Amino acid sequence: MEHCGEARWRFGACCGVIPWRRVEWIQWWPTIPVYAVIEKVNLAEFQNPQQEPGMERRLLLVFALTFLVIVLFQPILKKYLPQAPAPATPQTQIQPAPQAPQQVSQAAPSQTVSAPATKAAAGKQASTEAETTIENDLYRITFTNRGAQVKSWVLKKFDDDKRQPLDLVNHAASEKYGYPLSLFTYDEAQRNALNSALYVASATGVVKAPAEISFDYAQGGLVVRKTFSFDHTYVVRVETSVVSQGSSVMAYPSWPAGIGDESSPSSYAASQVDYQYNNNIERLAIKKVSGGNTLRVPFNWAGVSDQYFAASFIPDDTQGSALVTFRNPLNIPRKAGSQEQIPADVLGVAVGNPKGPTVQRMYVGPKALATLESVPVPTIAGADPDLRGVINFGFWGVIARPLFIWLRWTNGFIHNWGWAICIQTLIINLALMPLRISSMKSALKMQKIQPQMNSIKEKYKKYSMRDPRRQEMNTEIGELMKKEGVNPVGGCLPLAIQMPFLIAYYSMLGSAIDLRHASWLWIHDLSSPDPWHILPVGILLTMFLTQRMTPQAGMDPQQQKMMNVMMPVMMGVLSWNFASGLCLYWSEGNFIAVAQQLILNRTGLGREMREMAAKRARKKDK
């Protein structure tokens, strides 16, 4: 039984409140809409009242006091209980009872203010469908007055896969699940009515930004107003208000059906719902998104994004806004131009104020670092007050972001992202060369004392692992390594330093929209796989050469032969469909590693390691 003003009462004995259990609603008085809660508990946990003198008397006293409180509270309950019931859906979250009077008191002013507007705007609707286009240097947005929603959101500075201006409206999904800036309500019939009505637009035709347009609709006690303000940036101000029979309706502006650049299974798989509150950013992958779920958590911004573009709402009220997530199935082509269809999931969000009119901003555009940093979000505390959190640089973002800024700076001089990657890769590998040499030296020293270490281990072999004398073995090995100047982690530490750096570069290139449709030599799009797979093949061959050329004195010869083949093949297969920019960085790094290894093999250190490895192989053959 639902009641927006329910009052919940707990019955307890003198020893305390009975622990909360299953709840039943009981109507105490036929003519008074007040309800109480009796909690059912397991009687085995408590003593029989007949075994404790005075228990019945105290229980009757509790009932009498409860009835008295109900009678005394009737004037307050009558004042606050009458209100329009909210649509009941499984996705809505019931608020705790103590907050109900507060919600009602906040809704009351909007009811009194909206009543005159209902009378004044009665019967306001358009007779025919019309379009309004808002245009600036960055975008061209086309609204239809049917539902006062967006039919097309074209970004002028970006192209789609067919080299046409990119439309961020996913038309295939929007036809089934709704267009951008349509209104979401928990009542499906009401939602369909709001998004199919013919609104009266304040302007039609082409309007140049900065500008403001509004859409109004009124019919049968329902009054709707949607106002949008535009400037010279990617940010749009959104204000919506829906009133039914004098009461505010929970109606949230939405971006319900993915983003228009999603044209392949991989692009749909990269979509996610993300939101930020201060220094905490939550990113919900497709599998974690529940369709129709309502998140009533504080957030500074929330939206849906894919690898390169985002649609994010920035509410003025960070504490009182609600976030509704959408996840719907859609059949898409397996490949471009293919007739074969495969299932995919399309994500969306709706953000609004559940207590009344919604006032917020909305960013729809590229996930470009400089652009996102220019969008202020003053409500963020403890982190940068802008939208840079939309870009996910991964766990090593503290390294990835400076790397991208450096790459962008390099591109500013040579004006080609491919050559900028080549120059940066060369510098990075030269900087990491001392670590490679240090790793080789450490491995050589470790191999030199290997016979002595084996002798010490043989000496203590007869003792079990739990024997205290095994600790003496570790002490002797430690003293030997200290005497010979061997660092036990000397071989691993250089690699451990390199790995976060390499992973950060990988993450940075995967998030850089600047590589999208950027060309280099035979490659027309550095964000897509190499069309001729030359770079993945280069990765395979260079890894094979590196494995063959690198002396590995401490490895078994049979194991080394297996690794010389398995590792390159595995890496080649893994990188086959990687973005060309990533493969360019990886293959060039391998070529540089081959050149470095050729030089190192000619040094005394390299010759010594190779001789030791050959000696070990001959001994193994005997």
C-alpha positions in Angstrom: 0.0 0.0 0.0 1.5 3.3 -1.0 0.9 6.6 0.9 3.1 9.6 0.4 2.6 10.7 4.0 2.8 7.5 5.9 3.7 7.7 9.6 5.5 4.7 11.0 5.3 3.7 14.6 7.4 1.2 16.5 6.1 -0.7 19.5 8.6 -1.5 22.2 8.8 -2.8 25.7 10.4 -1.0 28.6 13.7 -2.7 27.9 14.0 -1.0 24.5 12.6 -1.0 21.0 11.8 -4.4 19.5 14.2 -5.2 16.7 12.9 -4.4 13.2 11.3 -7.3 11.4 8.7 -7.9 8.6 6.2 -5.0 8.4 2.4 -5.1 8.0 0.2 -2.0 7.5 -3.0 -1.9 9.5 -5.6 0.8 9.2 -6.5 1.9 12.7 -9.6 3.9 11.9 -12.0 3.5 9.0 -12.4 7.2 8.3 -8.9 8.5 9.2 -6.2 7.9 6.6 -3.5 7.1 9.2 -1.5 3.9 9.3 0.8 2.3 11.8 3.3 -0.5 11.6 3.3 -3.6 13.7 6.6 -5.4 13.6 6.5 -9.2 13.6 9.3 -10.8 15.5 10.4 -14.3 16.3 8.8 -15.0 19.7 11.4 -17.5 20.5 13.8 -14.5 21.1 11.7 -13.1 23.9 10.2 -14.4 27.2 6.6 -15.4 27.5 4.6 -12.5 28.9 2.9 -14.8 31.4 6.4 -15.6 32.9 7.1 -11.9 33.6 4.8 -10.1 36.0 3.4 -6.7 34.8 4.2 -7.3 31.1 0.5 -7.2 30.0 0.0 -4.0 31.9 3.0 -2.3 30.2 1.8 -3.6 26.8 -1.7 -2.1 27.3 0.0 1.1 28.4 2.0 1.2 25.1 -1.3 0.7 23.1 -3.0 3.4 25.0 -0.2 5.9 24.5 0.0 5.0 20.8 -3.7 5.7 20.3 -3.4 9.0 22.1 -0.5 10.1 19.9 -2.5 9.2 16.8 -5.4 11.3 17.9 -3.3 14.3 18.8 -1.4 14.2 15.5 -4.6 14.3 13.4 -4.5 18.0 12.6 -0.8 17.8 11.4 -1.5 14.7 9.3 -4.6 16.2 7.7 -2.6 19.2 6.7 0.3 17.4 5.0 -1.2 14.2 3.8 -3.4 15.4 0.8 -1.2 15.6 -2.3 -1.1 14.1 -5.8 0.3 10.6 -5.7 3.6 10.0 -7.6 3.5 7.4 -10.4 4.5 4.0 -8.9 7.1 2.1 -10.8 9.7 -0.5 -9.8 12.5 1.9 -10.5 11.5 4.6 -8.0 13.0 4.6 -4.6 10.7 5.1 -1.6 12.1 7.9 0.7 12.3 7.4 4.4 9.1 8.4 6.3 10.7 11.3 8.2 11.4 13.1 5.0 7.9 12.9 3.6 6.5 16.0 5.4 9.6 18.0 4.2 9.0 16.9 0.6 5.3 17.9 0.8 6.1 21.3 2.3 8.6 22.0 -0.5 6.1 21.0 -3.2 3.3 23.1 -1.8 4.6 26.5 -3.0 5.0 25.2 -6.6 1.4 24.0 -6.5 0.1 27.4 -5.5 2.2 29.2 -8.1 1.4 26.8 -10.9 -2.3 27.0 -10.6 -2.8 30.4 -12.3 -0.4 29.3 -15.0 -2.6 26.3 -15.7 -5.6 28.5 -16.3 -3.7 31.1 -18.4 -2.1 28.5 -20.7 -5.1 26.2 -21.1 -5.3 24.6 -24.5 -1.9 25.9 -25.7 -0.6 23.7 -28.5 0.6 23.9 -32.1 -1.5 22.8 -35.1 1.4 21.5 -37.3 4.9 20.1 -36.8 7.7 22.6 -37.3 11.5 22.7 -36.9 13.9 25.1 -35.2 17.6 25.0 -36.0 20.2 26.5 -33.6 23.6 27.1 -35.1 27.0 28.4 -34.1 30.6 27.7 -35.2 30.6 24.3 -33.3 27.3 22.7 -33.9 23.9 22.7 -35.7 21.0 21.5 -33.5 17.6 20.8 -35.1 14.6 20.7 -32.8 11.1 19.5 -33.6 8.1 21.0 -31.8 6.7 17.4 -31.6 7.9 16.6 -28.1 10.2 19.7 -28.1 13.1 17.3 -28.6 16.2 17.1 -30.8 16.2 15.4 -34.2 19.8 16.2 -35.1 22.9 17.4 -33.2 25.6 17.9 -35.8 29.2 18.8 -34.8 30.7 20.8 -37.5 34.4 20.1 -36.7 34.0 16.3 -36.7 33.2 13.7 -39.4 31.7 10.3 -39.2 33.1 7.1 -40.8 31.7 8.2 -44.2 33.5 11.6 -43.9 30.2 13.4 -43.4 29.5 15.9 -40.6 29.0 13.9 -37.4 25.5 13.7 -36.0 25.6 12.8 -32.3 22.0 11.6 -32.4 21.9 7.8 -32.8 18.9 7.7 -35.1 18.5 3.9 -35.1 18.2 3.8 -31.3 16.4 7.1 -30.9 13.5 5.9 -33.1 12.9 3.1 -30.6 13.8 4.6 -27.3 13.5 8.4 -27.6 15.4 11.5 -28.9 17.7 13.7 -26.9 16.1 16.2 -24.5 12.8 14.3 -24.5 11.2 14.1 -21.0 11.3 10.9 -18.9 8.5 10.2 -16.4 7.8 7.0 -14.5 4.3 6.9 -16.0 4.8 5.5 -19.5 1.4 6.9 -20.8 2.3 10.3 -19.5 5.8 10.1 -21.0 4.4 9.2 -24.4 2.0 12.1 -24.2 4.7 14.6 -23.3 7.0 13.5 -26.1 4.4 13.3 -28.9 2.5 16.5 -28.2 2.9 19.5 -30.6 4.5 22.3 -28.6 4.3 26.0 -29.4 7.9 27.2 -30.3 9.0 30.7 -29.6 11.0 30.7 -32.8 11.2 28.5 -36.0 13.6 28.3 -38.9 17.3 29.0 -38.4 18.4 30.9 -35.2 22.0 32.0 -34.7 23.6 31.6 -31.2 23.7 33.1 -28.7 20.0 32.6 -28.4 17.2 31.3 -26.3 14.2 29.3 -27.4 11.2 27.9 -25.5 8.5 25.4 -26.1 5.1 25.5 -24.4 2.3 23.0 -24.2 -1.0 23.0 -22.2 -3.9 20.7 -22.4 -6.4 19.3 -19.9 -4.7 20.5 -16.8 -1.2 19.6 -18.0 1.2 22.5 -18.5 4.7 22.0 -19.9 7.5 24.5 -20.6 11.0 23.7 -21.9 13.6 26.5 -22.3 17.0 26.1 -23.9 19.8 28.7 -24.0 22.8 28.6 -26.3 26.1 30.4 -26.6 29.3 29.9 -28.5 30.4 26.8 -26.6 29.3 23.2 -26.5 27.3 23.9 -23.4 23.5 24.3 -23.5 21.3 25.5 -20.6 18.2 23.4 -20.0 15.2 24.4 -18.0 12.0 22.2 -17.8 8.8 22.4 -15.9 5.8 20.0 -16.0 2.7 20.7 -13.9 -0.4 18.4 -13.9 -3.6 19.6 -12.1 -1.6 22.1 -10.2 1.1 19.7 -8.9 4.6 19.3 -10.1 5.4 16.2 -12.1 8.8 14.4 -11.9 9.9 14.8 -15.6 13.6 14.6 -16.3 15.4 15.8 -19.5 17.1 12.8 -21.0 19.7 11.6 -23.5 18.1 8.1 -23.8 19.7 6.3 -26.8 23.4 6.3 -27.1 25.7 8.6 -29.2 25.7 8.9 -33.0 29.3 7.9 -33.6 28.6 4.4 -32.4 28.6 2.3 -35.6 30.4 -0.9 -34.7 30.2 -3.5 -32.0 33.4 -2.2 -30.4 32.1 1.4 -30.3 28.9 0.3 -28.6 31.0 -1.8 -26.1 33.0 1.3 -25.2 29.9 3.3 -24.0 29.4 3.8 -20.3 27.5 5.9 -17.7 29.7 8.1 -15.6 29.2 10.7 -12.9 31.3 12.7 -10.5 30.9 14.0 -7.0 33.8 16.1 -5.8 36.9 13.9 -6.1 35.1 10.6 -6.7 34.3 9.5 -10.2 32.1 6.5 -10.9 32.2 4.8 -14.3 29.6 2.2 -15.0 30.3 -0.2 -17.8 27.5 -1.7 -19.8 27.2 -4.8 -17.6 26.8 -2.6 -14.5 24.1 -0.4 -15.9 20.5 -1.4 -15.0 17.7 -0.1 -17.3 15.3 2.2 -15.6 17.3 2.3 -12.3 17.2 5.6 -10.3 20.3 6.7 -8.5 19.5 9.3 -5.8 23.1 10.2 -5.0 24.8 13.6 -5.0 26.7 14.4 -8.2 28.2 17.4 -9.9 27.7 16.0 -13.4 26.4 12.8 -14.9 26.0 11.5 -18.4 26.7 8.9 -21.0 29.8 8.7 -23.1 31.7 6.4 -25.5 35.4 6.5 -26.5 35.4 9.9 -28.0 32.2 11.8 -27.3 30.0 12.6 -24.3 26.6 14.0 -23.3 26.8 15.1 -19.7 24.2 17.0 -17.5 25.5 19.5 -15.0 22.7 20.2 -12.5 22.6 23.4 -10.5 21.4 21.4 -7.5 23.9 18.7 -6.8 22.2 17.3 -3.8 18.6 17.1 -4.9 18.9 15.8 -8.5 18.2 12.2 -9.6 19.9 10.1 -12.2 18.0 7.5 -14.2 20.0 5.1 -16.3 18.8 3.3 -19.4 20.1 0.1 -21.1 18.2 -1.2 -24.1 18.8 -3.8 -26.7 19.5 -2.9 -30.4 20.4 -5.0 -33.4 23.4 -3.5 -35.3 25.4 -4.7 -38.3 28.4 -6.9 -37.5 30.5 -4.9 -39.9 30.1 -1.8 -42.0 27.9 -2.6 -44.9 27.1 -6.1 -43.7 23.5 -7.4 -43.6 24.2 -9.7 -40.7 22.8 -8.3 -37.5 24.1 -8.9 -33.9 22.7 -7.7 -30.6 24.2 -4.7 -28.8 23.3 -2.6 -25.8 22.6 1.1 -26.1 22.9 3.3 -22.9 21.3 6.5 -21.9 20.6 8.8 -18.9 18.0 11.2 -17.6 18.8 13.8 -15.0 16.4 16.1 -13.2 14.9 17.5 -10.0 12.3 15.2 -8.5 10.7 18.0 -6.5 9.9 20.5 -9.1 11.3 22.3 -12.2 14.7 21.2 -13.5 17.5 23.8 -14.1 20.8 22.5 -15.4 23.5 22.8 -18.1 24.4 20.2 -20.6 27.6 19.5 -22.4 27.4 17.6 -25.7 30.6 17.4 -27.6 34.1 15.8 -27.9 36.1 14.3 -25.1 38.9 16.8 -25.9 41.0 17.7 -22.8 41.3 21.4 -23.6 37.6 21.7 -24.3 36.5 19.9 -21.2 38.8 21.9 -19.0 37.1 25.1 -20.3 33.7 24.0 -19.0 33.4 25.3 -15.4 31.7 23.1 -12.7 32.0 25.3 -9.6 30.2 22.8 -7.4 33.1 20.4 -7.5 35.2 20.5 -4.3 38.5 18.7 -3.7 39.2 18.3 -7.5 39.6 20.4 -10.5 36.3 22.3 -11.0 35.7 21.4 -14.6 34.7 18.5 -16.8 38.1 17.0 -17.3 37.0 13.9 -15.3 34.9 12.8 -18.3 38.2 11.5 -19.9 39.3 8.3 -18.3 43.1 8.1 -18.4 43.0 5.0 -16.3 44.8 4.2 -13.0 48.0 5.8 -14.2 46.3 9.0 -15.2 48.8 11.0 -13.3 51.4 10.0 -15.9 49.0 9.7 -18.9 47.7 13.2 -18.8 51.2 14.9 -18.9 52.1 12.5 -21.7 49.2 13.7 -23.7 49.9 17.4 -23.1 53.5 16.7 -24.3 52.2 14.9 -27.4 49.8 17.8 -28.2 52.6 20.3 -27.7 54.8 18.2 -30.1 52.0 18.1 -32.7 51.7 21.9 -32.5 55.2 22.1 -34.2 55.0 19.4 -36.8 51.2 19.3 -37.4 50.9 15.6 -37.8 49.9 13.3 -34.9 51.7 10.2 -36.5 55.1 11.9 -36.6 54.5 13.4 -33.1 54.0 9.9 -31.8 57.2 8.8 -33.6 59.3 11.6 -32.0 57.8 11.1 -28.5 58.4 7.3 -28.8 62.1 7.9 -29.7 62.6 10.2 -26.7 60.9 7.8 -24.3 62.9 4.8 -25.4 66.2 6.7 -25.2 65.3 7.9 -21.7 64.5 4.3 -20.7 67.8 2.9 -22.1 69.7 3.2 -18.8 67.1 1.0 -17.1 67.6 -1.7 -19.8 71.4 -1.6 -19.2 70.9 -1.7 -15.4 68.6 -4.7 -15.8 71.3 -6.6 -17.9 74.0 -5.8 -15.4 71.9 -7.0 -12.5 71.1 -10.3 -14.3 74.8 -10.9 -15.1 75.8 -10.4 -11.5 73.1 -12.7 -10.3 74.2 -15.4 -12.8 77.8 -15.2 -11.6 77.0 -16.1 -8.0 74.4 -18.7 -9.1 76.7 -21.6 -8.4 77.5 -20.4 -4.9 73.8 -19.9 -4.2 73.1 -23.4 -5.4 75.8 -24.8 -3.1 74.2 -23.0 -0.1 70.7 -24.3 -1.0 72.1 -27.9 -1.3 73.7 -27.6 2.1 70.3 -26.9 3.8 68.2 -29.1 1.5 67.9 -31.8 4.2 66.0 -29.5 6.5 62.2 -29.0 6.1 60.7 -25.6 5.3 59.5 -25.2 8.9 62.9 -25.9 10.4 64.4 -22.8 12.0 67.7 -23.6 10.4 66.2 -22.8 7.0 66.4 -19.1 8.1 70.2 -19.5 8.3 70.2 -20.4 4.6 68.5 -17.1 3.7 71.0 -15.3 5.9 73.9 -16.8 4.1 72.5 -16.1 0.7 71.8 -12.5 1.7 75.4 -12.1 3.0 76.7 -13.5 -0.3 74.6 -11.1 -2.4 75.7 -8.2 -0.2 79.4 -9.2 -0.6 79.2 -9.4 -4.4 77.1 -6.2 -4.7 74.0 -7.9 -6.1 70.6 -6.3 -5.6 67.9 -9.1 -5.4 65.4 -6.9 -7.2 67.9 -5.2 -9.4 66.6 -7.1 -12.5 62.9 -6.5 -11.8 63.0 -2.9 -10.6 63.8 -1.3 -14.0 61.0 -3.3 -15.5 58.7 -2.3 -12.7 59.5 1.4 -13.4 58.9 1.0 -17.1 55.5 -0.8 -16.9 53.4 2.0 -15.4 54.9 4.4 -17.9 54.1 2.1 -20.8 50.5 1.4 -19.6 49.9 5.1 -19.1 51.0 5.7 -22.7 48.7 3.0 -23.9 45.8 4.5 -22.0 46.5 8.0 -23.2 46.5 7.0 -26.9 43.3 5.1 -26.4 41.5 8.2 -25.0 42.9 10.9 -27.3 40.1 12.1 -29.7 42.8 14.0 -31.5 43.9 10.8 -33.2 40.4 10.2 -34.6 40.6 10.5 -38.4 44.2 11.7 -38.1 46.3 10.4 -41.0 49.9 9.2 -41.2 51.5 7.8 -44.4 49.3 4.9 -45.5 47.0 5.1 -42.5 43.9 7.3 -42.8 42.7 7.0 -39.2 45.2 6.6 -36.3 42.3 5.7 -34.0 41.3 2.7 -36.1 43.2 -0.6 -36.9 45.8 -0.6 -39.6 43.9 -1.4 -42.8 46.9 -3.4 -44.2 48.0 -4.7 -40.7 51.6 -3.7 -41.5 52.2 -2.4 -37.9 50.9 -5.5 -36.1 53.2 -7.6 -38.4 56.1 -5.3 -37.5 55.3 -5.8 -33.8 55.5 -9.6 -34.3 58.8 -9.5 -36.2 60.6 -7.0 -34.0 59.6 -8.9 -30.9 60.9 -12.1 -32.4 64.2 -10.4 -33.2 64.5 -8.9 -29.8 63.9 -12.3 -28.1 66.5 -13.9 -30.2 69.1 -11.2 -29.7 68.7 -10.7 -26.0 71.0 -12.9 -23.9 69.1 -14.6 -21.1 71.8 -16.3 -19.0 69.5 -17.5 -16.3 66.8 -19.1 -18.5 66.7 -22.8 -19.4 67.5 -23.2 -23.2 64.4 -25.2 -24.0 62.2 -22.6 -22.2 64.0 -19.8 -24.0 63.3 -21.4 -27.4 59.6 -21.7 -26.5 59.4 -18.1 -25.4 61.2 -16.9 -28.5 58.2 -18.1 -30.6 55.2 -17.9 -28.2 55.7 -14.3 -27.0 55.9 -12.7 -30.4 53.0 -14.6 -31.8 50.8 -13.8 -28.8 51.7 -10.1 -29.0 51.1 -10.0 -32.8 47.6 -11.6 -32.4 46.8 -9.2 -29.4 47.7 -6.1 -31.4 46.0 -7.2 -34.7 43.0 -4.9 -34.2 44.6 -2.3 -31.9 44.3 1.4 -33.0 47.0 2.3 -35.4 48.4 5.0 -33.1 49.0 2.4 -30.4 50.6 0.0 -32.9 52.8 2.8 -34.2 54.1 3.5 -30.7 54.6 -0.2 -30.0 56.3 -1.2 -33.2 58.6 1.8 -33.2 59.5 1.1 -29.6 60.4 -2.5 -30.7 62.5 -1.3 -33.6 64.4 1.0 -31.2 64.8 -1.9 -28.8 66.4 -4.0 -31.6 68.9 -1.2 -32.4 69.7 -0.8 -28.7 70.2 -4.6 -28.3 72.6 -4.7 -31.3 74.7 -2.0 -29.7 74.6 -3.6 -26.2 75.6 -7.0 -27.6 78.8 -5.5 -28.9 79.8 -4.2 -25.5 81.8 -6.2 -23.0 78.7 -6.7 -20.9 76.7 -8.1 -23.8 79.5 -10.5 -24.8 80.0 -11.8 -21.3 76.2 -12.5 -21.0 76.1 -14.3 -24.3 79.2 -16.4 -23.4 77.6 -17.4 -20.1 74.3 -18.3 -21.7 76.2 -20.5 -24.3 78.2 -22.2 -21.5 75.0 -23.0 -19.7 73.4 -24.4 -22.8 76.5 -26.7 -23.5 76.3 -28.0 -19.9 72.6 -28.7 -20.3 73.2 -30.7 -23.5 75.8 -32.9 -21.6 
